[in-house]
Amino acid sequence: MRQVRQNAPGSAVIVGRMTEVVILLTAAEARERVLQAGWPAEEAAAHLAFVDAFPDAEFFANTEEILEEVQQAQRVRLPEWFLLARRTLAEAYAGAQDLAVGFDGFTDRFSVGSALKKTVGSTWYTLSLPGLPKRKKDRQMYLRTEEGLHLFPIAVNVDDTAYQLGINLLGEDTRIFEYHVEDIEAAYSEGQPVAVNVVPVFASPGDLLSHVVRIRHEGVVTERIAHEHQ
C-alpha cells in the first residue's frame, strides 16, 4: 500500500495542484480495507464483489487530504457515507488518462425511468468527481432543488457528458442518481420540479462498483472475470 502524488481527480474541481491523491492497493489490501470499513454486510459484499471481479487490478482509495481539498474547492460538504467509500475503495488503475468503467446495467429496482437503461451496457463512464459548475446560476439548479435533494455530480457519460451520475448531499440517502443536465436546466428555468428528471440507478457506491464489468485504462480494456453477479 503506497500513496501517490499526482494531479487531483476531476480537472473541473482542481487544476494545477499536486497533492497526495490516492493510496494504491493490491486486491488483498483492498479486501482488508473493505472489511475494516464497518459497512453493513450487503455494502461490504458489494465492494468485495468488485475486487473479486478484477483480482489482478491495482485498486486505489482517495486520501483524506484530496477529499478535503475537493470539498473546499467546491464549497460543499460531501456526505460521510460517500467520503468513507472514497477513502476505502474508490476504483482501480489510478492515473490512467483514459480511465473509464462500463456497467452490466443499472440496478433493476431503480432504473425503470432511465433513458439509458437499454444502452448502459455499451456506455463508458468516468468516476472522476467532476463536481459542480463554477457559475452561481448553474450551481443553483443542483443545490436549490426540491427540499431533500441537492445534487453533486460524481461521474459523466463519456459519449454524452451531459448525462451524469450524482449523489444527494443531504441526509443518509446513499443512492446514485442519473440525469441529463439539459433536462434539469430546463426544469429549473421553468420553475418546475427538478427531481422529476433525476432517476436513482444504484443503491450505493458499493452497488455501483458491483455492476462494473469492464475497465478501460491506458488503451486496454480489462473485463470482469466470469462469475454469477449477486
VEXKEVO-316457 format. One line per 10 residues: number of its first residue (from 1); their letters; for each residue x, y, z of N, C-alpha, C, O. Coordinates in steps of 0.2 Angstrom, whole numbers. Example, Ala and Ser with C-alpha at 12.3 -4.5 7.8 and 13.67 -1.06 7.14 Angstrom:
BEGIN
1 = as = 66:-28:39:62:-22:39:66:-16:39:71:-17:42  64:-11:35:68:-5:36:64:0:39:67:6:40
***
This chain:
BEGIN
1 = mrqvrqnapg = 4:-6:0:0:0:0:4:6:0:9:7:4  3:11:-5:8:17:-5:3:22:-8:-1:22:-12  5:28:-5:2:34:-8:5:37:-14:12:36:-15  1:40:-18:4:43:-25:2:50:-25:-3:52:-24  7:54:-27:6:61:-28:5:62:-36:10:60:-40  -1:65:-38:-2:66:-45:-7:71:-45:-9:74:-40  -9:73:-51:-14:78:-52:-21:76:-49:-23:70:-49  -24:80:-46:-30:79:-42:-36:76:-47:-36:78:-53  -40:72:-45:-46:70:-49:-51:75:-51:-52:80:-47  -53:75:-57:-58:80:-59:-55:86:-60:-55:91:-56
11 = savivgrmte = -53:88:-66:-50:94:-68:-54:100:-67:-52:106:-66  -61:99:-67:-66:104:-66:-66:106:-59:-68:112:-57  -63:102:-54:-63:103:-47:-56:107:-45:-56:112:-42  -51:104:-47:-44:107:-45:-40:106:-51:-39:101:-54  -37:112:-53:-32:112:-59:-25:115:-56:-25:119:-53  -20:111:-59:-13:114:-57:-11:112:-51:-5:115:-49  -14:108:-46:-11:107:-40:-8:100:-40:-11:95:-43  -3:99:-36:-1:92:-35:-1:91:-27:1:94:-23  -4:85:-26:-6:83:-19:-6:76:-18:-6:72:-24  -6:73:-12:-7:66:-11:-14:64:-13:-19:65:-9
21 = vvilltaaea = -15:61:-19:-22:60:-21:-25:53:-19:-30:52:-17  -20:48:-21:-23:41:-20:-18:37:-16:-12:38:-15  -21:31:-13:-17:26:-10:-18:20:-14:-24:17:-15  -13:17:-17:-13:11:-21:-14:5:-17:-11:4:-12  -18:0:-20:-19:-6:-16:-19:-12:-20:-21:-12:-26  -16:-17:-17:-17:-24:-20:-24:-26:-19:-28:-23:-15  -26:-32:-22:-33:-35:-21:-33:-36:-13:-38:-35:-10  -28:-39:-10:-28:-41:-3:-29:-35:1:-33:-35:6  -25:-30:0:-26:-24:4:-33:-21:3:-36:-18:8  -36:-21:-3:-42:-18:-4:-47:-22:0:-52:-19:3
31 = rervlqagwp = -47:-29:0:-52:-33:4:-51:-31:11:-56:-30:14  -45:-30:14:-44:-29:21:-47:-22:22:-50:-21:28  -46:-17:18:-49:-10:20:-57:-11:20:-60:-8:24  -60:-15:15:-67:-15:15:-70:-19:21:-74:-16:24  -66:-24:23:-68:-27:29:-68:-23:36:-71:-24:41  -63:-18:35:-62:-14:41:-66:-8:41:-66:-4:46  -70:-7:36:-74:0:35:-80:0:39:-82:6:41  -82:-5:42:-88:-5:46:-95:-5:43:-100:-3:46  -95:-7:36:-101:-6:32:-106:-12:34:-104:-17:37  -112:-11:33:-117:-17:34:-115:-22:29:-111:-21:24
41 = aeeaaahlaf = -117:-28:30:-114:-34:26:-116:-33:19:-111:-35:15  -121:-31:17:-123:-30:10:-118:-25:6:-116:-27:0  -117:-20:9:-112:-15:6:-105:-17:6:-102:-17:1  -103:-21:11:-96:-24:11:-96:-29:5:-91:-29:2  -101:-33:5:-101:-38:0:-101:-35:-7:-97:-38:-12  -104:-30:-8:-104:-27:-15:-97:-24:-17:-95:-25:-22  -94:-21:-12:-87:-19:-13:-82:-25:-14:-78:-25:-19  -83:-30:-11:-79:-36:-11:-80:-39:-18:-75:-42:-21  -86:-39:-21:-88:-42:-27:-84:-38:-33:-82:-41:-37  -83:-31:-32:-79:-28:-37:-72:-30:-37:-69:-31:-42
51 = vdafpdaeff = -69:-31:-31:-62:-33:-30:-61:-40:-33:-56:-41:-37  -66:-44:-31:-65:-51:-34:-66:-52:-42:-64:-56:-45  -70:-47:-44:-71:-47:-52:-65:-45:-56:-64:-47:-61  -60:-41:-52:-54:-39:-56:-48:-40:-51:-45:-36:-49  -47:-47:-50:-42:-49:-45:-34:-47:-46:-30:-46:-42  -33:-45:-53:-26:-43:-54:-25:-35:-55:-20:-33:-57  -31:-32:-54:-31:-25:-54:-27:-21:-49:-26:-24:-43  -24:-15:-50:-21:-11:-45:-27:-6:-42:-29:-2:-46  -29:-7:-37:-35:-3:-34:-32:3:-31:-26:4:-30  -37:8:-29:-35:14:-26:-40:17:-21:-46:16:-23
61 = anteeileev = -38:20:-16:-43:24:-12:-40:31:-12:-35:33:-13  -45:36:-11:-43:43:-11:-41:45:-4:-43:42:1  -36:49:-4:-33:51:3:-38:56:6:-42:60:3  -38:57:13:-42:62:16:-40:69:14:-44:73:13  -34:70:12:-31:76:10:-34:79:4:-37:84:3  -35:74:-1:-38:76:-8:-45:77:-7:-48:82:-10  -49:73:-3:-56:74:-2:-57:80:1:-62:84:0  -53:82:6:-54:89:9:-53:95:5:-57:100:5  -48:94:0:-47:99:-5:-52:100:-10:-54:105:-11  -55:94:-12:-61:94:-16:-67:98:-13:-70:102:-16
71 = qqaqrvrlpe = -68:97:-7:-74:100:-4:-73:107:-3:-77:111:-4  -67:109:-1:-65:116:-1:-66:120:-7:-69:125:-8  -63:117:-13:-64:120:-19:-71:120:-22:-73:125:-25  -75:115:-20:-82:115:-22:-87:119:-17:-92:120:-19  -84:121:-11:-88:124:-6:-94:120:-5:-100:123:-4  -93:114:-3:-98:109:-1:-95:104:4:-89:104:5  -100:101:8:-98:96:12:-101:89:9:-107:89:9  -97:85:7:-99:78:5:-101:74:11:-99:74:16  -106:70:10:-109:66:15:-104:61:18:-99:58:14  -104:59:24:-99:55:27:-99:48:24:-94:45:23
81 = wfllarrtla = -105:45:22:-105:39:19:-101:39:12:-98:34:10  -101:44:8:-98:45:2:-90:45:3:-86:42:0  -89:49:8:-81:50:10:-78:44:12:-73:42:10  -82:40:16:-80:33:18:-79:29:12:-74:25:12  -83:29:7:-82:25:1:-76:26:-3:-72:22:-5  -75:33:-4:-69:35:-7:-63:34:-4:-57:32:-7  -63:34:3:-57:33:7:-55:26:8:-49:24:9  -60:22:7:-59:14:7:-57:11:1:-52:8:0  -61:12:-4:-60:9:-11:-64:13:-16:-70:13:-17  -60:17:-20:-63:21:-25:-64:18:-31:-70:19:-34
91 = eayagaqdla = -59:15:-34:-59:12:-41:-53:8:-42:-50:6:-37  -51:7:-48:-44:4:-50:-41:8:-55:-44:12:-59  -34:6:-56:-30:9:-61:-29:17:-61:-31:20:-65  -27:19:-55:-26:26:-54:-21:29:-59:-16:26:-61  -23:35:-61:-18:39:-66:-19:37:-73:-16:41:-77  -23:32:-75:-24:31:-82:-28:37:-85:-33:39:-83  -25:40:-91:-28:46:-94:-35:44:-97:-39:49:-97  -36:38:-99:-42:36:-102:-47:32:-97:-51:28:-100  -45:33:-91:-49:28:-86:-57:29:-87:-59:35:-86  -60:24:-87:-67:24:-88:-70:17:-86:-66:12:-87
101 = vgfdgftdrf = -76:16:-84:-79:10:-82:-85:8:-86:-89:13:-88  -87:2:-87:-93:0:-91:-97:-4:-86:-94:-8:-82  -104:-3:-86:-108:-7:-82:-112:-13:-85:-113:-12:-91  -114:-18:-82:-118:-23:-85:-125:-20:-85:-130:-24:-88  -127:-15:-82:-133:-12:-82:-134:-8:-75:-130:-8:-71  -140:-5:-74:-142:-2:-68:-145:-7:-64:-148:-12:-66  -146:-5:-57:-150:-9:-53:-157:-10:-55:-160:-4:-55  -160:-16:-56:-166:-16:-59:-172:-13:-55:-176:-10:-58  -172:-13:-49:-177:-10:-45:-178:-2:-45:-183:1:-44  -172:1:-48:-172:8:-48:-172:11:-55:-175:17:-56
111 = svgsalkktv = -170:7:-60:-169:10:-67:-175:11:-72:-174:12:-77  -181:10:-69:-187:10:-74:-187:16:-78:-189:16:-84  -186:22:-75:-186:28:-78:-180:31:-82:-180:36:-84  -175:27:-82:-169:29:-85:-169:29:-93:-171:24:-96  -167:34:-96:-167:34:-103:-162:30:-106:-162:28:-112  -157:28:-102:-151:24:-104:-151:17:-102:-146:13:-103  -157:15:-99:-157:8:-97:-155:3:-102:-152:-2:-100  -157:4:-108:-156:-1:-113:-149:-1:-116:-147:-6:-120  -146:5:-115:-139:6:-119:-134:6:-114:-128:7:-116  -135:6:-107:-130:7:-102:-124:2:-103:-118:3:-101
121 = gstwytlslp = -126:-4:-105:-121:-9:-106:-116:-8:-111:-110:-11:-111  -117:-3:-115:-112:-2:-120:-109:5:-119:-106:8:-124  -110:8:-114:-108:15:-112:-102:15:-107:-102:11:-102  -97:20:-108:-92:21:-103:-93:27:-99:-96:32:-101  -92:26:-92:-92:32:-88:-86:33:-84:-82:29:-83  -84:40:-83:-78:41:-79:-81:43:-72:-85:47:-71  -78:40:-67:-80:41:-60:-75:46:-57:-72:45:-51  -74:52:-60:-69:57:-58:-71:63:-54:-67:67:-53  -77:62:-51:-79:68:-47:-79:74:-50:-75:79:-48  -82:75:-56:-82:82:-60:-84:88:-56:-82:93:-57
131 = glpkrkkdrq = -89:86:-51:-91:92:-46:-96:97:-50:-98:96:-55  -97:102:-46:-102:107:-48:-99:112:-53:-93:113:-53  -104:115:-57:-102:121:-61:-99:126:-57:-101:127:-51  -95:131:-60:-92:136:-56:-97:142:-56:-97:146:-51  -101:143:-61:-106:149:-62:-111:148:-56:-114:142:-56  -113:153:-53:-118:153:-47:-124:151:-50:-128:147:-47  -126:153:-56:-133:151:-58:-133:144:-60:-138:141:-58  -128:141:-63:-128:134:-64:-127:130:-58:-131:124:-58  -124:132:-53:-124:128:-46:-131:128:-43:-132:123:-40  -134:133:-44:-141:134:-41:-146:128:-43:-150:126:-39
141 = mylrteeglh = -145:126:-49:-150:121:-51:-148:114:-48:-153:110:-48  -142:113:-46:-140:107:-42:-142:108:-35:-144:103:-32  -141:114:-32:-141:114:-25:-147:117:-22:-149:117:-16  -151:121:-27:-158:124:-24:-163:120:-28:-168:123:-31  -163:114:-27:-169:110:-30:-174:109:-25:-174:113:-20  -178:103:-25:-183:102:-20:-180:101:-14:-174:98:-13  -184:102:-8:-182:100:-2:-180:93:-1:-184:89:-3  -174:92:1:-171:85:2:-167:82:-4:-165:77:-3  -166:86:-9:-162:84:-14:-157:90:-17:-159:95:-20  -151:89:-15:-145:93:-18:-140:89:-21:-137:85:-18
151 = lfpiavnvdd = -140:90:-28:-136:85:-32:-129:87:-32:-127:93:-32  -124:82:-32:-117:83:-33:-115:78:-38:-115:72:-37  -112:80:-44:-110:76:-49:-104:72:-47:-99:75:-45  -104:65:-48:-98:61:-47:-96:57:-53:-90:54:-53  -99:57:-58:-97:53:-64:-101:56:-70:-106:59:-70  -97:55:-76:-100:58:-83:-100:52:-88:-96:48:-88  -105:52:-92:-105:48:-98:-100:50:-103:-100:56:-105  -96:46:-105:-90:48:-110:-93:50:-117:-91:55:-120  -99:47:-119:-101:48:-125:-106:55:-125:-106:58:-130  -109:56:-120:-113:62:-119:-112:65:-112:-115:62:-107
161 = tayqlginll = -107:70:-111:-105:72:-104:-111:75:-101:-111:77:-95  -116:77:-104:-122:80:-101:-126:75:-97:-130:76:-93  -125:68:-98:-128:63:-94:-123:62:-89:-117:60:-90  -125:63:-83:-121:62:-77:-124:57:-71:-130:56:-72  -120:55:-67:-122:52:-61:-120:56:-55:-115:59:-55  -125:57:-50:-124:61:-45:-126:58:-38:-130:53:-38  -124:61:-33:-127:59:-26:-130:65:-23:-130:71:-25  -134:63:-18:-138:68:-14:-134:70:-8:-132:66:-4  -132:77:-8:-128:80:-2:-131:80:4:-128:80:9  -138:79:4:-142:79:11:-143:72:13:-145:68:10
171 = gedtrifeyh = -143:72:20:-145:66:23:-141:60:22:-135:60:20  -144:54:23:-141:47:23:-143:44:17:-143:37:16  -146:47:12:-148:44:5:-142:42:1:-139:46:-1  -140:35:1:-134:33:-2:-135:32:-10:-131:29:-13  -141:33:-12:-142:31:-19:-138:35:-24:-136:41:-23  -137:32:-30:-133:36:-35:-139:37:-41:-142:33:-43  -139:44:-43:-144:46:-47:-141:47:-54:-135:49:-55  -145:46:-59:-144:48:-66:-148:54:-68:-154:54:-66  -145:58:-72:-149:64:-75:-146:67:-81:-140:65:-82  -149:71:-85:-146:74:-91:-146:82:-89:-152:84:-87
181 = vedieaayse = -141:85:-90:-140:92:-87:-145:96:-91:-148:101:-87  -147:95:-97:-151:100:-101:-158:99:-98:-162:103:-98  -160:93:-96:-167:92:-93:-168:95:-86:-173:98:-85  -163:95:-82:-164:98:-75:-163:106:-76:-166:110:-73  -159:108:-81:-158:115:-83:-165:118:-85:-167:123:-83  -168:114:-90:-175:116:-92:-180:117:-87:-184:122:-86  -180:112:-83:-185:112:-77:-184:117:-72:-188:121:-70  -177:118:-71:-176:124:-66:-178:131:-69:-180:135:-65  -176:132:-75:-178:138:-78:-185:139:-79:-187:145:-78  -189:134:-79:-196:135:-80:-200:134:-73:-206:135:-72
191 = gqpvavnvvp = -196:134:-68:-199:134:-61:-202:127:-59:-206:127:-55  -200:122:-63:-203:115:-62:-199:111:-58:-193:112:-57  -202:106:-55:-198:101:-50:-192:98:-54:-193:94:-59  -186:99:-52:-180:96:-55:-180:88:-54:-178:85:-58  -183:86:-48:-182:79:-46:-186:75:-51:-184:69:-51  -190:77:-55:-194:73:-59:-189:70:-65:-190:65:-67  -184:74:-66:-179:72:-71:-173:68:-68:-168:67:-71  -173:66:-62:-167:63:-58:-170:56:-56:-174:55:-52  -166:51:-59:-168:44:-58:-163:40:-54:-157:40:-56  -165:37:-48:-160:33:-45:-158:27:-49:-163:24:-52
201 = vfaspgdlls = -152:25:-50:-150:19:-54:-145:14:-50:-145:9:-52  -142:16:-44:-139:12:-40:-141:13:-33:-142:19:-31  -140:8:-28:-142:9:-21:-137:13:-17:-138:16:-12  -131:12:-19:-125:15:-15:-119:14:-20:-119:12:-25  -113:17:-17:-107:16:-20:-105:9:-22:-102:7:-27  -106:5:-17:-104:-2:-17:-108:-5:-23:-106:-9:-27  -115:-4:-23:-119:-6:-28:-117:-4:-35:-116:-9:-40  -115:2:-36:-112:4:-42:-106:0:-44:-105:-2:-50  -101:-1:-40:-95:-4:-41:-96:-12:-43:-93:-15:-47  -101:-15:-40:-103:-22:-41:-105:-23:-48:-105:-28:-50
211 = hvvrirhegv = -108:-17:-51:-110:-18:-58:-105:-16:-63:-107:-17:-69  -99:-15:-61:-94:-14:-66:-92:-20:-69:-90:-25:-66  -92:-21:-76:-90:-27:-79:-84:-26:-84:-81:-31:-86  -82:-20:-85:-75:-18:-89:-72:-12:-86:-76:-7:-85  -66:-11:-87:-62:-5:-85:-57:-4:-91:-54:-8:-93  -58:2:-93:-53:5:-98:-47:9:-95:-49:13:-91  -41:7:-97:-35:10:-94:-29:10:-99:-28:4:-100  -27:15:-100:-21:16:-105:-22:11:-111:-17:8:-113  -27:12:-114:-28:9:-121:-30:2:-120:-31:-2:-125  -31:-1:-114:-33:-8:-113:-39:-8:-109:-41:-4:-105
221 = vteriahehq = -43:-14:-111:-50:-15:-108:-49:-21:-104:-48:-27:-107  -50:-21:-97:-50:-27:-93:-57:-29:-91:-61:-25:-89  -59:-35:-93:-65:-37:-92:-66:-41:-85:-61:-43:-83  -72:-40:-82:-73:-44:-76:-73:-51:-77:-75:-54:-82  -70:-55:-72:-69:-62:-73:-76:-65:-72:-80:-62:-69  -77:-71:-76:-84:-74:-76:-86:-76:-69:-82:-80:-66  -91:-73:-67:-94:-76:-60:-102:-74:-60:-104:-69:-64  -105:-77:-56:-113:-75:-56:-113:-69:-51:-112:-69:-46  -116:-64:-55:-117:-57:-51:-123:-58:-46:-128:-61:-47  -121:-56:-40:-126:-56:-34:-130:-50:-34:-135:-50:-30
***
